[in-house]
């Protein structure tokens, strides 16, 4: 794998992509993109202003009639070309994602980029398969059918943990359904979102259909969400920020899709395969250095397996290799920033002070990794169910483990947080597994695994984890308007129902 990706050269024309072309921002303020592994600045660009957002929305609005009026086949063909262009840039996309996020190349090349390419291919096909109720004479005198129509200009806000995949999740269902979009990525991870939009233009998707504004949430984000010409907002991020997005969106009454925080339970019953559960817990808690809303964060283990599970997980965590993200042997990269590393460390330090046991990890590494935002894989035992470390979203490589005795207790503990994005249950018992799928209140429930997702299936949460769906055909419910059309078949001037307003039968 090359390591010669040069952001300053690739994005020399600016950090925005508006109306089919890159351009600089106009805020007068600049932002440094920092490599979390080294603390070095890898790119500097001018942030978007509110005026840039206005330009992007205007471009999207102008492009909407032509794009929404195109046939589904035409949109599908353009998106298939889009997938081909992205596939040709896979290596650069993986390098850029690693550089701006600190992700190991193993993750970007085997997870982020392939997942994104699969999303594009899926939605290229799904563009031709928008569903509606069959036309029929439901009352005998009229023919009714459903039109599924595009909404208009979508204004979306994406987080920093999966910039490339989040660009795909926001943009693809929107444009497949005929909408146009303005996406605001996180300002510290702008690179792959810009590359995504450039690839769309290269594939022949018309100017204005896909626009990227890289600015702060307070300026560009709030202006985009509150813009009167934006008809729908999709936001992925923390629950507190999601509540603010909902407040701003409510002022103009726009449609809203929220994918928010998570605190996923990982429930291990006494008949589970211990080796499988331990390996699954380590992988699912450390994916993307734990910066994943669906990551396993709370392991509940039935008491007969508890001690062995703790030993196995701790031993496996200690084999995980931290290092240079561009080294193919690296398992775990840094957190997104030193500020995030310090936030994670604060959770662990407070838990330790409150009496929890740090079984392994619980510190930032020294030596050659000291300049990066690294934190050791951490397993915590003996914390109280109502403690901060168990209840709050940490967003780092930290797994808590607690014992339980009965199945009823397991499900009660698993549901005892405000969140409901993901969960898993580990058991060989088909009846326990069935009960888990019914009683774990989460948008995704895995049995004997935790983390895999597929384009054909929806992703979204319950309760404080938000509402609405990314991916799959279910996401079209967010990005389309259903219209009922009814034709009279009688050709009778005076309908029988008219008597409810005037006259007799």
C-alpha positions as CSV (number, residue, x, y, z in Angstrom):
1,X,0.0,0.0,0.0
2,X,1.3,3.4,-1.0
3,X,1.7,6.1,1.7
4,X,2.1,9.1,-0.6
5,X,-1.4,10.6,-0.5
6,X,-0.9,14.4,-0.6
7,X,-4.0,16.3,0.6
8,X,-2.5,19.8,-0.1
9,X,-2.1,18.8,-3.8
10,X,-5.4,16.9,-4.1
11,X,-7.5,19.6,-2.5
12,X,-5.6,22.7,-3.7
13,X,-8.7,24.3,-5.1
14,X,-10.4,24.4,-1.7
15,X,-12.2,22.4,1.0
16,X,-15.8,22.8,-0.4
17,X,-17.5,21.1,-3.3
18,X,-20.4,23.2,-4.6
19,X,-22.4,23.0,-7.9
20,X,-20.1,20.4,-9.4
21,X,-16.7,22.0,-8.6
22,X,-14.3,22.3,-5.7
23,X,-13.8,25.8,-4.3
24,X,-12.4,27.5,-1.2
25,X,-14.6,28.5,1.8
26,X,-15.3,32.2,2.4
27,X,-15.4,32.3,6.2
28,X,-11.9,33.8,6.6
29,X,-11.1,31.1,9.2
30,X,-8.9,28.1,8.5
31,X,-9.0,24.6,10.0
32,X,-6.1,22.1,10.4
33,X,-6.7,18.5,9.6
34,X,-4.5,16.6,12.1
35,X,-3.1,13.1,11.8
36,X,-4.2,11.6,15.2
37,X,-1.3,9.2,15.1
38,X,1.4,11.9,15.1
39,X,-0.3,15.2,16.0
40,X,1.0,16.6,12.7
41,X,-1.1,18.8,10.4
42,X,-1.7,17.1,7.1
43,X,-3.9,19.7,5.5
44,X,-5.2,23.2,6.1
45,X,-8.3,24.6,4.4
46,X,-10.7,27.6,4.7
47,X,-14.0,26.7,6.5
48,X,-17.4,27.3,4.9
49,X,-19.4,30.3,5.9
50,X,-23.2,30.7,6.0
51,X,-22.9,32.2,2.5
52,X,-21.2,29.0,1.2
53,X,-24.1,27.0,2.6
54,X,-26.6,29.3,0.8
55,X,-24.7,28.7,-2.4
56,X,-24.7,25.0,-2.0
57,X,-28.4,24.9,-1.2
58,X,-29.2,27.1,-4.2
59,X,-27.2,24.8,-6.4
60,X,-29.0,21.7,-5.0
61,X,-32.4,23.5,-5.5
62,X,-31.6,24.3,-9.1
63,X,-30.5,20.8,-9.8
64,X,-33.6,19.2,-8.2
65,X,-36.1,19.4,-11.1
66,X,-33.8,17.8,-13.6
67,X,-32.5,15.0,-11.2
68,X,-35.9,14.2,-9.7
69,X,-37.4,14.2,-13.2
70,X,-34.9,11.7,-14.6
71,X,-36.1,8.2,-15.0
72,X,-35.1,5.7,-12.3
73,X,-33.1,3.9,-14.9
74,X,-31.1,7.1,-15.7
75,X,-30.3,7.7,-12.0
76,X,-29.4,4.0,-11.6
77,X,-27.0,4.1,-14.6
78,X,-25.3,7.2,-13.2
79,X,-24.9,5.6,-9.8
80,X,-23.4,2.4,-11.4
81,X,-20.8,4.7,-13.1
82,X,-20.3,6.3,-9.7
83,X,-19.5,2.9,-8.1
84,X,-17.0,2.2,-10.9
85,X,-15.2,5.6,-10.4
86,X,-14.9,5.0,-6.6
87,X,-13.6,1.5,-7.1
88,X,-10.8,2.9,-9.2
89,X,-9.9,5.2,-6.3
90,X,-10.1,2.6,-3.6
91,X,-6.5,2.8,-2.6
92,X,-6.5,6.6,-2.3
93,X,-9.7,6.5,-0.3
94,X,-8.3,4.1,2.1
95,X,-5.1,6.2,2.6
96,X,-7.1,9.4,3.0
97,X,-9.4,7.8,5.6
98,X,-6.4,6.4,7.5
99,X,-4.6,9.7,7.4
100,X,-7.4,11.9,8.7
101,X,-8.9,9.5,11.2
102,X,-6.0,7.4,12.4
103,X,-7.7,4.2,11.3
104,X,-5.4,1.3,10.6
105,X,-5.1,0.4,6.9
106,X,-6.6,-3.0,7.8
107,X,-9.8,-1.3,8.7
108,X,-10.0,1.2,5.9
109,X,-9.1,-1.3,3.2
110,X,-11.2,-4.3,4.5
111,X,-14.1,-2.5,6.0
112,X,-14.6,1.3,5.2
113,X,-13.9,1.3,1.5
114,X,-15.5,-2.1,0.6
115,X,-18.5,-1.3,2.6
116,X,-18.9,2.1,0.8
117,X,-18.5,0.5,-2.6
118,X,-21.2,-2.0,-1.7
119,X,-23.5,0.7,-0.6
120,X,-23.1,2.5,-3.9
121,X,-23.8,-0.7,-5.9
122,X,-26.8,-1.5,-3.7
123,X,-28.4,1.9,-4.1
124,X,-27.7,2.0,-7.8
125,X,-30.0,-1.0,-8.1
126,X,-32.5,0.2,-5.5
127,X,-33.0,3.4,-7.5
128,X,-35.1,1.3,-9.9
129,X,-37.2,-0.4,-7.2
130,X,-39.1,2.2,-5.2
131,X,-42.0,0.4,-3.7
132,X,-45.7,1.3,-3.3
133,X,-49.0,-0.3,-2.7
134,X,-50.5,-2.1,-5.7
135,X,-53.1,-0.1,-7.7
136,X,-56.6,-1.4,-7.0
137,X,-60.3,-0.4,-6.6
138,X,-60.2,-0.5,-2.8
139,X,-63.7,1.1,-2.4
140,X,-65.1,-0.3,-5.7
141,X,-65.7,3.1,-7.3
142,X,-62.2,4.5,-7.5
143,X,-58.8,3.3,-8.5
144,X,-56.1,4.2,-6.0
145,X,-52.3,4.0,-6.3
146,X,-49.3,5.4,-4.6
147,X,-46.7,7.7,-6.0
148,X,-43.4,7.8,-4.1
149,X,-41.8,11.2,-4.8
150,X,-38.5,12.9,-4.0
151,X,-38.7,15.5,-1.3
152,X,-36.3,18.2,-2.5
153,X,-33.1,19.5,-1.0
154,X,-31.7,17.4,1.8
155,X,-29.3,18.9,4.3
156,X,-27.3,16.3,6.1
157,X,-24.7,16.4,8.9
158,X,-22.2,13.6,9.4
159,X,-19.7,12.7,12.2
160,X,-16.0,12.1,12.2
161,X,-15.8,8.4,13.1
162,X,-16.7,7.0,9.7
163,X,-16.4,9.9,7.3
164,X,-16.5,7.9,4.1
165,X,-19.2,5.5,5.1
166,X,-21.3,8.3,6.5
167,X,-21.0,10.3,3.3
168,X,-22.4,7.2,1.5
169,X,-25.1,6.5,4.0
170,X,-26.3,10.1,3.8
171,X,-25.9,10.8,0.1
172,X,-26.9,7.5,-1.6
173,X,-30.5,6.9,-0.6
174,X,-31.2,10.7,-1.0
175,X,-30.0,10.9,-4.6
176,X,-31.2,7.4,-5.5
177,X,-34.7,8.6,-4.7
178,X,-34.3,11.7,-6.8
179,X,-33.4,14.3,-4.1
180,X,-30.4,16.6,-4.2
181,X,-28.2,17.0,-1.1
182,X,-25.8,19.3,0.8
183,X,-23.7,17.3,3.2
184,X,-21.7,18.9,6.1
185,X,-19.1,16.4,7.3
186,X,-17.2,17.0,10.5
187,X,-14.7,19.7,9.9
188,X,-11.7,17.7,11.1
189,X,-12.4,14.8,8.7
190,X,-13.3,16.4,5.3
191,X,-11.1,14.6,2.9
192,X,-13.0,11.5,1.8
193,X,-16.3,13.3,1.7
194,X,-14.8,15.7,-0.9
195,X,-13.4,12.7,-2.8
196,X,-16.8,11.1,-2.8
197,X,-18.4,14.2,-4.3
198,X,-15.7,14.5,-6.9
199,X,-16.2,10.9,-7.9
200,X,-19.9,11.6,-8.3
201,X,-19.2,14.5,-10.7
202,X,-16.7,12.4,-12.6
203,X,-19.3,9.7,-13.0
204,X,-21.7,12.2,-14.7
205,X,-24.0,12.9,-11.8
206,X,-25.2,16.5,-12.6
207,X,-23.7,19.5,-11.0
208,X,-25.6,20.5,-7.8
209,X,-26.9,17.1,-7.0
210,X,-24.1,16.4,-4.5
211,X,-22.6,19.3,-2.6
212,X,-20.2,19.3,0.3
213,X,-19.7,22.2,2.8
214,X,-16.9,21.8,5.4
215,X,-17.5,24.2,8.2
216,X,-18.2,24.3,11.9
217,X,-21.4,23.0,13.4
218,X,-22.2,26.3,15.0
219,X,-22.0,28.2,11.7
220,X,-22.4,25.9,8.7
221,X,-24.2,23.1,10.4
222,X,-26.9,25.2,12.1
223,X,-27.4,27.3,9.1
224,X,-27.9,24.2,6.9
225,X,-30.3,22.5,9.3
226,X,-32.3,25.7,9.7
227,X,-32.3,26.7,6.0
228,X,-35.8,27.3,4.7
229,X,-35.1,25.6,1.3
230,X,-33.9,22.4,3.0
231,X,-36.9,20.1,3.4
232,X,-35.3,17.3,5.3
233,X,-32.3,16.8,7.6
234,X,-30.4,13.6,8.4
235,X,-28.0,13.8,11.3
236,X,-25.6,11.2,12.8
237,X,-23.8,12.1,16.0
238,X,-24.2,12.4,19.7
239,X,-27.5,12.4,21.4
240,X,-27.0,15.9,23.0
241,X,-26.1,17.4,19.6
242,X,-29.0,15.5,18.0
243,X,-31.4,17.2,20.4
244,X,-30.0,20.6,19.3
245,X,-30.5,19.6,15.6
246,X,-34.1,18.7,16.4
247,X,-34.7,22.1,17.9
248,X,-33.3,24.0,14.9
249,X,-35.1,21.8,12.4
250,X,-38.4,22.2,14.3
251,X,-38.4,26.0,13.6
252,X,-39.0,25.3,9.9
253,X,-41.0,22.1,10.4
254,X,-38.7,20.0,8.2
255,X,-38.5,16.2,8.2
256,X,-35.8,14.8,10.5
257,X,-33.8,11.6,10.7
258,X,-31.5,11.1,13.7
259,X,-29.0,8.3,14.3
260,X,-27.5,9.1,17.7
261,X,-25.5,7.5,20.5
262,X,-25.3,4.0,21.7
263,X,-24.3,1.9,24.6
264,X,-24.6,-1.6,23.2
265,X,-25.0,-4.6,25.6
266,X,-23.1,-7.8,24.9
267,X,-25.0,-10.6,26.8
268,X,-23.2,-13.9,27.3
269,X,-25.3,-16.8,28.7
270,X,-23.8,-19.8,30.5
271,X,-24.3,-22.1,27.5
272,X,-22.3,-19.8,25.1
273,X,-19.2,-20.7,23.3
274,X,-16.7,-19.0,25.6
275,X,-13.9,-18.7,23.0
276,X,-16.3,-17.2,20.4
277,X,-17.7,-14.8,23.0
278,X,-14.3,-13.6,24.2
279,X,-13.0,-13.1,20.7
280,X,-16.3,-11.4,19.7
281,X,-16.1,-9.1,22.7
282,X,-12.6,-7.9,21.9
283,X,-13.3,-7.3,18.2
284,X,-16.6,-5.6,18.8
285,X,-15.4,-3.3,21.6
286,X,-12.2,-2.2,19.8
287,X,-13.5,-1.7,16.3
288,X,-12.4,1.7,15.1
289,X,-10.7,2.2,18.5
290,X,-14.1,1.9,20.1
291,X,-15.4,5.0,18.2
292,X,-18.5,3.3,16.9
293,X,-22.0,3.8,18.2
294,X,-22.7,0.1,17.8
295,X,-19.5,-1.1,19.5
296,X,-19.9,-3.5,22.4
297,X,-19.5,-1.5,25.5
298,X,-21.3,-3.4,28.3
299,X,-20.6,-7.2,28.6
300,X,-23.1,-9.0,30.9
301,X,-21.9,-12.5,31.6
302,X,-23.8,-15.2,33.4
303,X,-21.9,-16.1,36.6
304,X,-20.7,-19.6,35.7
305,X,-18.7,-18.1,32.8
306,X,-17.9,-14.7,34.3
307,X,-14.3,-15.3,35.7
308,X,-13.2,-17.2,32.6
309,X,-14.6,-14.6,30.3
310,X,-12.8,-11.8,32.1
311,X,-9.5,-13.7,31.9
312,X,-9.9,-14.6,28.2
313,X,-10.9,-11.0,27.2
314,X,-8.1,-9.4,29.2
315,X,-5.5,-11.8,27.7
316,X,-6.7,-11.2,24.1
317,X,-6.8,-7.4,24.6
318,X,-3.1,-7.5,25.7
319,X,-2.2,-9.1,22.3
320,X,-3.7,-6.2,20.3
321,X,-1.0,-4.3,18.4
322,X,-1.1,-0.5,18.6
323,X,1.0,1.3,16.1
324,X,1.3,3.4,12.9
325,X,-2.0,3.2,11.1
326,X,-0.2,2.8,7.7
327,X,1.6,-0.3,8.9
328,X,-0.4,-3.3,7.7
329,X,0.4,-5.1,11.0
330,X,-1.2,-2.5,13.2
331,X,-4.5,-3.7,14.8
332,X,-5.5,-0.5,16.7
333,X,-4.9,3.1,15.8
334,X,-5.3,6.3,17.9
335,X,-8.4,8.0,18.9
336,X,-9.5,10.9,16.7
337,X,-7.7,13.5,18.8
338,X,-5.8,14.0,22.0
339,X,-8.9,15.7,23.4
340,X,-10.9,12.5,22.8
341,X,-8.1,10.4,24.3
342,X,-8.2,12.6,27.4
343,X,-12.0,12.3,27.5
344,X,-11.8,8.5,27.5
345,X,-9.1,8.6,30.1
346,X,-11.3,10.7,32.3
347,X,-14.0,8.1,32.3
348,X,-11.6,5.4,33.2
349,X,-9.9,7.4,35.9
350,X,-13.2,8.3,37.5
351,X,-14.4,4.7,37.4
352,X,-11.1,3.6,39.1
353,X,-11.6,6.2,41.8
354,X,-15.1,5.0,42.4
355,X,-13.9,1.5,43.1
356,X,-14.0,-0.3,39.7
357,X,-11.2,-2.6,38.8
358,X,-9.1,-1.9,35.7
359,X,-8.3,-5.5,34.6
360,X,-6.1,-4.4,31.7
361,X,-5.2,-1.1,30.0
362,X,-6.5,2.0,31.6
363,X,-3.7,4.3,30.3
364,X,-2.1,6.0,27.3
365,X,1.0,4.2,26.0
366,X,4.4,5.8,26.2
367,X,7.4,5.5,24.0
368,X,7.1,6.1,20.3
369,X,3.2,6.3,20.5
370,X,3.2,9.1,23.1
371,X,2.8,11.9,20.5
372,X,-0.4,10.3,19.2
373,X,-3.9,10.0,20.6
374,X,-3.5,6.4,21.6
375,X,-5.1,4.6,24.5
376,X,-4.6,1.0,25.5
377,X,-7.5,-1.5,25.1
378,X,-9.2,-1.4,28.5
379,X,-11.4,-3.9,30.4
380,X,-13.2,-2.7,33.5
381,X,-14.8,-5.0,36.1
382,X,-16.6,-4.3,39.4
383,X,-18.4,-1.2,38.3
384,X,-22.0,-0.5,39.5
385,X,-24.8,-0.7,37.0
386,X,-25.8,2.9,37.7
387,X,-22.2,4.2,37.4
388,X,-21.1,6.6,34.7
389,X,-18.8,4.1,33.1
390,X,-21.7,1.7,32.5
391,X,-24.4,4.3,31.6
392,X,-22.6,6.9,29.5
393,X,-21.3,6.7,26.0
394,X,-17.4,6.7,26.2
395,X,-16.5,6.3,22.5
396,X,-13.2,4.7,23.1
397,X,-11.5,1.2,23.5
398,X,-13.2,0.5,26.8
399,X,-15.4,-2.5,27.7
400,X,-17.1,-3.0,31.1
401,X,-18.0,-6.4,32.3
402,X,-20.7,-7.3,34.9
403,X,-22.1,-10.6,36.1
404,X,-25.7,-11.7,36.1
405,X,-27.6,-14.8,37.5
406,X,-30.9,-15.2,35.7
407,X,-32.1,-14.6,32.2
408,X,-34.6,-12.1,33.4
409,X,-31.8,-10.2,35.1
410,X,-29.7,-10.2,31.9
411,X,-32.5,-8.6,29.9
412,X,-33.3,-6.1,32.6
413,X,-29.6,-5.0,32.8
414,X,-29.2,-4.9,29.1
415,X,-32.1,-2.5,28.7
416,X,-31.1,-0.3,31.6
417,X,-29.7,2.7,29.7
418,X,-31.4,5.4,27.6
419,X,-29.9,4.0,24.4
420,X,-31.1,1.4,21.9
421,X,-28.9,1.2,18.8
422,X,-27.4,-2.3,18.9
423,X,-27.1,-5.4,21.1
424,X,-26.0,-9.0,21.0
425,X,-26.7,-12.2,22.7
426,X,-24.4,-15.2,22.9
427,X,-26.0,-18.6,23.4
428,X,-26.5,-22.1,21.9
429,X,-30.1,-22.2,23.0
430,X,-32.5,-21.4,20.2
431,X,-35.2,-20.3,22.7
432,X,-32.9,-17.9,24.6
433,X,-31.8,-16.6,21.2
434,X,-35.4,-16.0,20.2
435,X,-36.2,-14.3,23.4
436,X,-33.2,-12.0,22.9
437,X,-34.4,-10.9,19.5
438,X,-37.7,-10.0,21.0
439,X,-36.7,-8.4,24.3
440,X,-33.5,-6.5,23.5
441,X,-34.7,-3.1,22.6
442,X,-32.3,-2.1,19.8
443,X,-32.4,-1.4,16.1
444,X,-30.0,-4.2,15.4
445,X,-29.7,-7.5,17.5
446,X,-27.0,-10.0,16.7
447,X,-26.9,-13.6,17.8
448,X,-23.4,-15.0,18.4
449,X,-21.8,-12.1,16.7
450,X,-21.6,-8.3,17.1
451,X,-20.8,-5.6,14.5
452,X,-21.4,-6.9,10.9
453,X,-23.8,-4.9,8.8
454,X,-25.0,-5.2,5.3
455,X,-26.4,-2.8,2.7
456,X,-29.7,-4.8,2.3
457,X,-30.7,-4.3,6.0
458,X,-31.6,-1.1,7.9
459,X,-29.5,0.6,10.5
460,X,-31.1,2.9,13.2
461,X,-32.0,3.1,16.8
462,X,-34.6,3.1,19.5
463,X,-35.2,5.7,22.3
464,X,-32.2,8.1,22.8
465,X,-30.4,6.4,19.9
466,X,-32.7,8.2,17.5
467,X,-35.2,7.3,14.8
468,X,-35.3,6.6,11.1
469,X,-33.1,4.2,9.1
470,X,-29.9,4.4,7.1
471,X,-29.0,1.8,4.4
472,X,-31.4,-0.7,2.8
473,X,-34.7,0.0,1.0
474,X,-36.2,1.1,4.4
475,X,-34.1,4.3,4.1
476,X,-36.3,5.5,1.3
477,X,-39.0,6.0,3.9
478,X,-36.9,8.9,5.1
479,X,-36.1,10.4,1.7
480,X,-39.4,10.1,-0.2
481,X,-43.0,11.5,0.1
482,X,-45.8,9.1,-0.4
483,X,-48.7,10.5,-2.4
484,X,-52.1,8.8,-2.7
485,X,-53.7,9.3,-6.1
486,X,-57.4,8.4,-6.6
487,X,-59.4,8.2,-9.8
488,X,-63.2,8.2,-10.0
489,X,-64.4,5.3,-12.2
490,X,-68.1,6.0,-12.2
491,X,-68.4,9.1,-14.4
492,X,-71.5,10.0,-12.2
493,X,-72.0,13.7,-11.4
494,X,-73.8,13.1,-8.1
495,X,-71.9,10.7,-5.9
496,X,-73.7,8.9,-3.1
497,X,-71.4,10.4,-0.5
498,X,-72.5,13.9,-1.5
499,X,-75.7,13.5,0.6
500,X,-73.6,13.8,3.7
501,X,-73.2,17.4,2.7
502,X,-76.4,18.2,0.8
503,X,-79.6,16.5,-0.4
504,X,-81.0,13.0,0.1
505,X,-80.1,9.6,-1.3
